[in-house]
Amino acid sequence: KAEVRYSPSIIDPQRIAEFIRELGFTATVMENYDGSDGTLELVVRGMTCASCVHKIESNLMKQKGILYASVALATNKAHIKYDPEVTGPRDIIRWIE
C-alpha cells in the first residue's frame, strides 16, 4: 500500500495511479479518502455467534498497528482503532475477510 501526498493544482489522483501502473504495479484510488484519524467502523456480515466475534477480535489484535478492536454481533459492526503509520483500512478489511 502507499499513501501519496500531492498538490491538486499540479496533478490528480487518477494520473498518479496511471504513472504507478506504467511502472508495472497495480494501483487504484480510494475515493473520498481524506486521510485517517486512526478509527474505523465497519459492517461485518456473516457472523453467527460469539465465537465469530472472538475470532475476528483476536485476529485483529494480533496484527501490527491495531490498537483496539471491538466487534458487536447484534449490530454487525466492528470498531477499530489503529496506527495509520503502520496499517490502513484495506489491510484491516482483508484481515477480517
C-alpha positions, -999 to +999 in steps of 0.1 A: +000+000+000+011+036-005-001+069+007+007+097-018+006+133-009+003+156-039-007+191-050-041+190-066-032+221-086-005+201-104-018+165-107-049+145-099-051+111-081-061+092-113-029+104-131-008+093-102-023+058-103-017+057-140+020+065-135+023+037-110+006+013-134+030+023-161+058+012-138+043-023-137+024-021-104-013-022-096-028+010-083-063+022-075-075+054-060-095+052-028-125+075-034-134+101-007-104+092+013-090+123+031-065+105+053-072+088+085-076+097+122-069+060+131-105+050+137-126+027+115-162+015+118-171-014+095-202-035+089-193-072+092-216-097+076-217-134+081-212-136+118-234-162+135-222-165+171-199-152+198-172-174+185-172-154+153-168-122+172-140-135+193-122-149+162-123-115+144-113-095+175-084-118+184-071-120+149-072-082+145-054-077+179-025-099+167-018-076+137+008-048+138-007-014+142-041-025+157-046-007+190-082-017+197-109-039+182-144-044+193-170-064+173-207-065+181-228-094+169-261-077+175-253-047+152-228-065+129-203-037+134-166-036+142-150-005+158-113-005+153-085+019+164-052+016+145-020+034+139-023+049+104+015+050+101+016+011+103-016-001+087-048+011+070-084+003+061-076-020+032-054-043+054-080-043+082-108-054+058-085-081+043-078-095+078-115-096+086-123-113+053 
